[in-house]
Amino acid sequence: MAIPFLSLKALNQPYTAELEAVFHQFLDKGFYMLSDRVKQFEDEFAAFCSAPFCVGVANGLDAIELILQSLELEKGAEVIVPANTYYATILAVLNAGMTPVLVEPDPHTFLLDAETAEKAVTEKTAALLAVNLYGKMCDYDALSALARKYNLKLITDAAQSHGALYKGSTDCPGTDAIAYSFYPTKNLGALSDAGAVITRHEALARNVRARRNYGSEVRYQFDYLGKNSRLSELQAAFLSVKLNHLNRETERRRALAVRYLSEIKNEKLVLPPGETAGEDAWHLFVIRTRRREDLKVHLQNAGIGFDVHYPTPPHRQKALSFLHPLRFPVTEEIHDTVLSIPLNGTLSDRDADHIITTLNQF
Ligand SMILES: Cc1ncc(COP(=O)(O)O)c(C=O)c1O
């Protein structure tokens, strides 16, 4: 029995007929850029996120970068980010001309913690950049209170949390803007790169909308130093199809996660926190073990795929050598011990049985 970590082909296979139909409509219509399908998806995704505005962009990295640029914060201002995030979060801050200030995450949830973040606030801090890592919502009550206390912007990197709930709602309360990626492996994945910005501020939405198109609101007039970060019309059409199935897929992820949480029983393995299992989007199910190399061999022998999110923390990356002197023991421990096991809508109950049994035998 072979269970891949994630098969994109299998993930999209149930939607083949619908995807083919929208492709034919797209081809037939002959409008390839920023037309009806982008607008339609933006409206649908804004409603899904319980927010008034959505602007489709080319990818998740650009979504974060465009938010930071559109907020027109001071160049070089500090943005507090969790040290254990994916590299792209920090790269976006740097690309926007700002200074990332890394802080340790909460050791239980792996998310940005308001108390730790507060200790990093200085006169130069302009924003908090929270990351809903692995599909779990941050504590928005605490983070938005902190943002209000110091007059900071609150931004969320939600590349991994489509469909996650916070106190029953898809909204991240108190945030100024939320960045989404629709990279094909994401819970809502396009068939190529794609992304979006969600916001409750009309002016910010307008600014991002202009900047994604070279900084232009009116044809051939350029008001900002923008970039080409347009959401593809075809990908928007595919995303509308897949958005209709997202709640069902998320429910399946939650059901599998609940099974893993209750049935994996092995003292050599640390399971992710389960307090909000019914609200998390479970983009990844990340376990921890000090014997990661042995576990990899054990899973390989059982035909079970896995991945590591992520093997090297950002402050240890070659490109970020100016961060190398920093020490983040919690973050380093996370990167040294995590391993992601398969969890997605294509897994059958038998697949889950095999994964659980194999982990219990380790
Ligand atoms: C947490 C996080 N932030 C940002 C990104 C960047 O998204 P994209 O690959 O669409 O640029 C990703 C996805 O890879 C991610 O997982």
Ligand as a Chemical Component Dictionary entry (heavy atoms), coordinates in Angstrom:
data_LIG
# 
_chem_comp.id                   LIG 
_chem_comp.type                 NON-POLYMER 
_chem_comp.pdbx_formal_charge   0 
_chem_comp.three_letter_code    LIG 
# 
loop_
_chem_comp_atom.comp_id 
_chem_comp_atom.atom_id 
_chem_comp_atom.alt_atom_id 
_chem_comp_atom.type_symbol 
_chem_comp_atom.charge 
_chem_comp_atom.model_Cartn_x 
_chem_comp_atom.model_Cartn_y 
_chem_comp_atom.model_Cartn_z 
_chem_comp_atom.pdbx_ordinal 
LIG C1 C1 C 0 3.136 30.605 5.254  1  
LIG C2 C2 C 0 3.354 30.936 3.805  2  
LIG N1 N1 N 0 3.544 32.221 3.462  3  
LIG C3 C3 C 0 3.701 32.590 2.185  4  
LIG C4 C4 C 0 3.696 31.663 1.161  5  
LIG C5 C5 C 0 3.964 32.137 -0.219 6  
LIG O1 O1 O 0 2.959 31.822 -1.119 7  
LIG P1 P1 P 0 3.284 31.683 -2.689 8  
LIG O2 O2 O 0 4.065 30.414 -2.861 9  
LIG O3 O3 O 0 1.955 31.658 -3.349 10 
LIG O4 O4 O 0 4.085 32.880 -3.073 11 
LIG C6 C6 C 0 3.486 30.307 1.484  12 
LIG C7 C7 C 0 3.385 29.282 0.432  13 
LIG O5 O5 O 0 4.209 28.716 -0.095 14 
LIG C8 C8 C 0 3.335 29.935 2.836  15 
LIG O6 O6 O 0 3.144 28.659 3.184  16 
# 
loop_
_chem_comp_bond.comp_id 
_chem_comp_bond.atom_id_1 
_chem_comp_bond.atom_id_2 
_chem_comp_bond.value_order 
_chem_comp_bond.pdbx_ordinal 
LIG C1 C2 SING 1  
LIG C2 N1 SING 2  
LIG C2 C8 DOUB 3  
LIG N1 C3 DOUB 4  
LIG C3 C4 SING 5  
LIG C4 C5 SING 6  
LIG C4 C6 DOUB 7  
LIG C5 O1 SING 8  
LIG O1 P1 SING 9  
LIG P1 O2 DOUB 10 
LIG P1 O3 SING 11 
LIG P1 O4 SING 12 
LIG C6 C7 SING 13 
LIG C6 C8 SING 14 
LIG C7 O5 DOUB 15 
LIG C8 O6 SING 16 
# 
